[in-house]
Amino acid sequence: MRRVLAGLGGLAVAACLAVCAAPPDKLHFVLLGDRTGEAQPGVYERIWRELAATQPALVLSVGDTIQGLNDATAEAEWREALRLVEPYRRIPLYLVPGNHDIWSEASERLFRQYAGRALHYSFDSGGAHFTVVDNSRSDEWPAGELAWLEGDLREHASAPVKFVVSHRPSWLADAALGGTNGPLHRLAKRYGVCCVVAGHVHQLIHAELESVTYLALPSAGAHLRLSGTYEDGWFFGWTGVEVRGREVVFQVHALDGATTPLSAWGRAGLLVR
């Protein structure tokens, strides 16, 4: 257990080494969707083996790392989840709080302890700025979180590439309908955010609104709802991201071996080409 926690606690050092070793205008990292609810055996482990082979500078997981929802079992679940990623401790891991991770005061304390993060936070890597917003306990945007987000974006207004990441896609209805008046979108436009990323729905959904990319990630192990069909966005996989100066390129990797650019996926979660 101490080795696991030590590994997670050393992520900041590893992150610095990874960033300093790469050109400042180039970054390769991985986005991971939900491991739970109802984690399917072996999927998360297979995904980590695949993504680790690409040697990413960091992995950013959008939440639901444990099954949770039970204070009595939560700590054991955190220990097991961190045991699974222990072989990859050299890769900095950033966790976003999901609804399966935080549901009570006790679970909030455990997230802070085992994830080694605050509920909302930001960081920089390879010329990109990442802002993590906590909407783990509400489908709506908590007012305090949007205020914190705006302050962080204002403070880092000069960053050439900005990502906003949360667990729930509280922007989903606006993105699906092409709405541009939502509070998050207005902030994204005001401060030049390139990409807004979430999980929770276990389906790949992609929308472009006024040059802002919206992305809900495919499952990284959580059960597949509805059709369970790849072409509908229901599959197990991970997303590689390349930042080259101000250019951001997404490649979506399915465990069956299929790789597609993000542009191949549409608003309804459908493979369009």
C-alpha positions as CSV (number, residue, x, y, z in Angstrom):
1,M,0.0,0.0,0.0
2,R,2.8,2.4,0.9
3,R,4.4,1.7,-2.5
4,V,1.2,2.6,-4.3
5,L,0.7,5.8,-2.4
6,A,4.3,6.7,-2.9
7,G,4.0,6.2,-6.6
8,L,1.0,8.4,-6.8
9,G,2.6,11.0,-4.6
10,G,5.6,11.1,-6.9
11,L,3.5,12.0,-10.0
12,A,4.4,15.6,-9.7
13,V,8.1,14.8,-10.1
14,A,7.4,12.4,-12.9
15,A,5.2,15.0,-14.6
16,C,8.0,17.6,-14.5
17,L,10.5,15.1,-16.0
18,A,8.1,14.1,-18.7
19,V,7.3,17.7,-19.7
20,C,10.9,18.9,-19.5
21,A,12.0,16.1,-21.7
22,A,9.6,17.1,-24.5
23,P,9.7,20.2,-26.8
24,P,7.5,22.9,-25.2
25,D,5.2,23.1,-28.2
26,K,4.5,19.3,-28.5
27,L,2.6,17.0,-26.1
28,H,1.2,13.5,-26.4
29,F,-1.2,12.4,-23.7
30,V,-4.2,10.0,-23.2
31,L,-7.8,10.6,-22.2
32,L,-9.6,7.8,-20.4
33,G,-13.3,7.4,-19.9
34,D,-15.1,5.7,-17.0
35,R,-13.7,2.5,-15.5
36,T,-17.0,2.0,-13.5
37,G,-20.0,1.6,-13.0
38,E,-20.1,-2.0,-13.3
39,A,-16.5,-2.5,-14.4
40,Q,-16.2,-5.3,-17.0
41,P,-13.4,-7.7,-16.0
42,G,-10.0,-7.1,-17.6
43,V,-11.0,-4.2,-19.8
44,Y,-9.2,-1.4,-17.8
45,E,-6.1,-3.5,-17.6
46,R,-6.0,-4.1,-21.4
47,I,-6.5,-0.4,-22.1
48,W,-3.6,0.5,-19.8
49,R,-1.3,-2.0,-21.6
50,E,-2.2,-0.5,-25.0
51,L,-1.9,3.2,-24.0
52,A,1.3,2.7,-22.1
53,A,3.0,1.4,-25.3
54,T,2.5,4.9,-26.8
55,Q,4.6,6.5,-24.0
56,P,2.2,9.3,-23.2
57,A,3.4,12.3,-21.2
58,L,0.4,11.9,-18.9
59,V,-3.0,10.2,-18.6
60,L,-6.1,12.1,-17.7
61,S,-9.0,10.0,-16.5
62,V,-12.5,11.7,-16.4
63,G,-13.7,9.9,-13.3
64,D,-15.6,6.9,-11.9
65,T,-12.4,5.1,-11.0
66,I,-14.1,3.0,-8.3
67,Q,-17.6,1.5,-8.1
68,G,-18.2,3.4,-4.9
69,L,-21.5,4.6,-3.5
70,N,-20.8,2.6,-0.3
71,D,-18.7,4.2,2.4
72,A,-17.9,0.8,3.9
73,T,-16.1,-0.6,0.8
74,A,-14.7,2.6,-0.8
75,E,-11.2,2.5,0.6
76,A,-10.6,-1.1,-0.4
77,E,-11.9,-0.2,-3.9
78,W,-9.4,2.7,-4.1
79,R,-6.5,0.4,-3.1
80,E,-7.5,-2.1,-5.8
81,A,-7.8,0.6,-8.5
82,L,-4.4,2.0,-7.7
83,R,-2.9,-1.5,-7.7
84,L,-4.0,-1.9,-11.3
85,V,-2.1,1.2,-12.4
86,E,1.0,0.5,-10.2
87,P,2.9,-1.1,-13.1
88,Y,2.6,2.3,-15.0
89,R,3.6,4.6,-12.1
90,R,6.1,6.3,-14.4
91,I,3.2,7.9,-16.3
92,P,1.6,10.9,-14.4
93,L,-2.0,10.2,-13.7
94,Y,-4.6,12.9,-13.2
95,L,-8.0,11.8,-11.9
96,V,-11.3,13.8,-12.2
97,P,-13.9,13.2,-9.4
98,G,-16.9,11.2,-10.7
99,N,-20.3,10.4,-9.2
100,H,-19.0,6.9,-8.3
101,D,-16.0,8.4,-6.6
102,I,-17.7,11.1,-4.5
103,W,-21.1,10.8,-2.9
104,S,-20.5,11.7,0.7
105,E,-18.1,13.5,3.0
106,A,-16.2,10.3,3.7
107,S,-15.9,9.5,0.0
108,E,-14.7,13.1,-0.7
109,R,-11.9,12.6,1.9
110,L,-10.9,9.3,0.2
111,F,-10.7,10.9,-3.2
112,R,-8.4,13.6,-1.9
113,Q,-6.3,11.0,-0.2
114,Y,-6.0,8.4,-3.0
115,A,-6.2,10.6,-6.1
116,G,-3.8,13.0,-4.5
117,R,-5.8,15.9,-5.9
118,A,-8.3,18.6,-4.9
119,L,-11.8,18.3,-6.2
120,H,-11.1,21.0,-8.7
121,Y,-7.6,21.9,-9.9
122,S,-5.5,22.9,-12.9
123,F,-2.1,22.2,-14.3
124,D,0.1,22.8,-17.3
125,S,1.9,20.4,-19.6
126,G,3.7,20.8,-22.9
127,G,2.2,24.2,-23.6
128,A,-1.3,23.2,-22.8
129,H,-3.4,24.2,-19.7
130,F,-5.9,21.8,-18.2
131,T,-8.7,22.9,-15.9
132,V,-10.6,20.2,-13.9
133,V,-14.1,21.1,-12.7
134,D,-16.0,19.1,-10.1
135,N,-19.6,18.3,-11.1
136,S,-19.5,14.8,-9.5
137,R,-22.7,15.4,-7.4
138,S,-24.8,17.3,-9.9
139,D,-25.9,17.1,-13.5
140,E,-26.0,20.9,-13.6
141,W,-23.0,23.2,-13.3
142,P,-22.5,24.1,-9.7
143,A,-22.4,27.9,-9.5
144,G,-19.2,27.9,-7.5
145,E,-17.5,25.6,-9.9
146,L,-18.2,27.9,-12.9
147,A,-16.9,30.9,-10.9
148,W,-13.7,29.0,-10.0
149,L,-13.4,27.9,-13.7
150,E,-13.6,31.5,-14.9
151,G,-11.0,32.6,-12.4
152,D,-8.6,29.9,-13.5
153,L,-9.1,30.6,-17.2
154,R,-8.6,34.3,-16.6
155,E,-5.4,33.6,-14.8
156,H,-4.1,31.5,-17.6
157,A,-5.6,33.5,-20.5
158,S,-2.2,33.5,-22.3
159,A,-2.0,29.7,-22.5
160,P,-2.1,28.8,-26.2
161,V,-4.2,25.6,-25.7
162,K,-6.8,25.1,-23.0
163,F,-8.8,22.0,-22.0
164,V,-11.7,22.0,-19.6
165,V,-12.4,18.6,-18.1
166,S,-15.3,17.4,-15.9
167,H,-16.9,14.0,-15.2
168,R,-20.5,14.7,-16.2
169,P,-21.1,16.3,-19.7
170,S,-23.3,19.0,-18.3
171,W,-22.9,20.6,-21.7
172,L,-24.5,17.6,-23.6
173,A,-27.9,19.1,-24.4
174,D,-26.4,22.3,-25.7
175,A,-23.8,20.5,-27.8
176,A,-26.3,18.0,-29.2
177,L,-28.7,20.8,-30.2
178,G,-26.1,23.3,-31.3
179,G,-26.9,25.7,-28.5
180,T,-24.2,28.4,-27.9
181,N,-25.8,30.3,-25.0
182,G,-24.9,27.9,-22.2
183,P,-22.7,29.3,-19.4
184,L,-19.8,26.9,-20.1
185,H,-19.7,27.7,-23.8
186,R,-19.7,31.4,-23.2
187,L,-16.7,31.0,-20.9
188,A,-15.0,28.7,-23.4
189,K,-15.4,31.3,-26.2
190,R,-14.4,34.2,-24.0
191,Y,-11.1,32.6,-22.9
192,G,-10.2,30.7,-26.0
193,V,-10.8,27.1,-24.8
194,C,-10.2,24.6,-27.5
195,C,-11.6,21.5,-26.0
196,V,-14.2,20.5,-23.4
197,V,-14.0,16.8,-22.3
198,A,-16.2,14.6,-20.0
199,G,-17.2,11.0,-19.5
200,H,-20.2,9.6,-17.5
201,V,-22.4,8.4,-20.4
202,H,-20.0,5.6,-21.5
203,Q,-20.5,6.6,-25.1
204,L,-18.3,8.6,-27.6
205,I,-20.1,11.8,-28.5
206,H,-18.5,14.6,-30.4
207,A,-19.6,18.1,-31.4
208,E,-18.0,21.2,-32.7
209,L,-19.5,24.6,-31.7
210,E,-18.0,27.8,-32.8
211,S,-14.5,26.3,-32.9
212,V,-14.8,24.6,-29.5
213,T,-14.5,20.8,-29.5
214,Y,-16.9,18.9,-27.2
215,L,-16.1,15.3,-26.4
216,A,-17.7,12.6,-24.2
217,L,-15.2,9.7,-24.0
218,P,-16.0,6.0,-24.7
219,S,-15.9,3.6,-21.8
220,A,-12.6,2.5,-20.3
221,G,-14.3,-0.5,-18.6
222,A,-17.7,0.6,-17.5
223,H,-20.7,-1.3,-18.9
224,L,-22.0,-0.4,-22.3
225,R,-25.5,0.9,-22.4
226,L,-28.1,0.8,-25.1
227,S,-26.9,-0.8,-28.4
228,G,-23.4,-1.7,-27.4
229,T,-22.5,-1.2,-31.1
230,Y,-19.2,0.4,-32.1
231,E,-20.8,2.5,-34.9
232,D,-23.1,4.0,-32.2
233,G,-20.2,5.0,-30.0
234,W,-20.6,2.2,-27.5
235,F,-17.3,0.5,-27.2
236,F,-14.3,0.1,-24.9
237,G,-11.3,2.3,-25.8
238,W,-9.1,5.2,-25.1
239,T,-8.2,8.5,-26.8
240,G,-4.8,9.7,-27.8
241,V,-4.2,13.4,-28.1
242,E,-1.4,15.3,-29.8
243,V,-0.8,19.0,-29.1
244,R,1.4,20.6,-31.7
245,G,1.7,24.3,-31.0
246,R,-1.9,25.4,-31.2
247,E,-3.0,22.4,-33.2
248,V,-4.8,19.6,-31.3
249,V,-5.3,16.2,-32.9
250,F,-7.4,13.4,-31.4
251,Q,-7.2,9.7,-32.3
252,V,-9.8,7.3,-30.9
253,H,-8.6,3.8,-30.2
254,A,-11.0,0.9,-29.7
255,L,-9.9,-2.3,-28.0
256,D,-10.9,-4.3,-31.2
257,G,-8.0,-2.5,-33.0
258,A,-10.1,0.2,-34.8
259,T,-8.5,3.7,-34.8
260,T,-10.4,6.7,-36.1
261,P,-9.9,10.5,-36.0
262,L,-12.3,12.3,-33.8
263,S,-13.7,14.1,-36.9
264,A,-15.3,10.7,-37.9
265,W,-17.7,10.9,-35.0
266,G,-20.8,13.1,-34.8
267,R,-23.2,14.6,-32.3
268,A,-25.5,11.6,-32.0
269,G,-22.5,9.4,-31.1
270,L,-22.5,7.9,-34.6
271,L,-19.6,7.0,-36.8
272,V,-20.3,9.3,-39.7
273,R,-17.4,8.3,-41.9
